[in-house]
Amino acid sequence: LLVHTVESFTQRFNVKVLVSHEALQIRRSEKKLLVKNLIKDEDVILNYDELILATGAKPIAIDVPGADDKAIFRVRNVPDVVSIKKYIKENN
């Protein structure tokens, strides 16, 4: 959210942005995500079509099968996003 608010990002890109939430469980086969709202201290299950996990300002490598795939990216800044867009354009 470098140049957008949550609201403007959601409106412009039709993407639901959750801040102050912790991902507890990803149910890939069901395309469901269990998250904790850290402000309300409650858990909720959400459906998703596509999922982006943004872990904060410092990207971390996740230790899951497939994490080293060339289609997996770590995003720190705008040039990283440009790289992702380039990859999508070249491979879509």
C-alpha positions in Angstrom: 0.0 0.0 0.0 2.7 2.4 -1.0 0.5 4.8 -3.0 -3.0 3.7 -2.0 -5.2 3.5 1.1 -6.9 0.2 1.7 -10.2 1.7 0.4 -8.6 3.1 -2.8 -6.7 -0.1 -3.5 -9.9 -2.2 -3.1 -11.9 0.1 -5.3 -9.3 0.4 -8.1 -8.2 -3.3 -8.3 -11.2 -5.1 -6.9 -9.0 -6.7 -4.3 -9.9 -7.2 -0.7 -7.1 -6.0 1.6 -6.9 -7.1 5.2 -4.7 -5.3 7.6 -4.2 -6.1 11.3 -5.1 -9.8 10.4 -3.0 -12.9 10.9 -3.3 -15.8 8.4 -3.8 -18.9 10.6 -4.6 -21.6 8.0 -4.7 -21.9 4.2 -7.1 -24.5 2.9 -5.8 -24.6 -0.7 -8.0 -27.4 -2.0 -11.1 -25.5 -0.7 -9.8 -22.0 -1.5 -10.5 -20.9 2.0 -8.4 -19.0 4.5 -8.7 -18.9 8.3 -7.7 -15.5 9.6 -7.6 -13.8 12.9 -8.7 -10.2 13.2 -6.1 -8.9 15.6 -8.1 -5.9 16.7 -11.4 -7.7 17.4 -9.6 -10.9 18.5 -11.9 -13.1 16.4 -11.3 -15.8 13.8 -13.1 -15.8 10.4 -13.1 -18.1 7.4 -12.8 -16.4 4.0 -13.2 -17.7 0.5 -10.7 -16.6 -2.1 -10.1 -16.8 -5.9 -6.5 -15.8 -5.8 -4.4 -15.2 -2.7 -1.6 -12.8 -2.0 0.1 -13.0 1.4 1.9 -9.7 2.1 4.0 -10.2 5.3 5.2 -6.7 5.8 8.1 -4.5 4.8 10.7 -7.2 4.9 10.0 -10.2 2.7 10.5 -13.6 4.1 11.1 -16.9 2.4 8.3 -19.4 3.3 9.2 -23.0 3.9 6.5 -24.8 1.9 6.6 -27.1 -1.1 6.8 -25.0 -4.3 8.2 -21.8 -2.6 11.2 -21.9 -4.9 9.1 -21.9 -8.1 9.9 -19.2 -10.6 6.3 -18.0 -10.3 6.7 -17.2 -6.6 7.8 -13.7 -5.8 8.8 -11.7 -2.8 7.5 -8.1 -2.9 9.4 -5.3 -1.2 9.0 -2.3 -3.5 7.6 -1.0 -6.8 10.4 -2.6 -9.0 9.4 -6.0 -7.5 5.9 -5.4 -8.7 7.1 -4.4 -12.1 9.0 -7.7 -12.3 5.8 -9.6 -11.4 3.8 -7.7 -14.1 6.6 -8.5 -16.6 6.5 -12.2 -15.7 2.7 -12.3 -16.1 2.8 -10.6 -19.4 5.5 -13.0 -20.7 3.9 -16.1 -19.3 0.2 -15.6 -19.6 
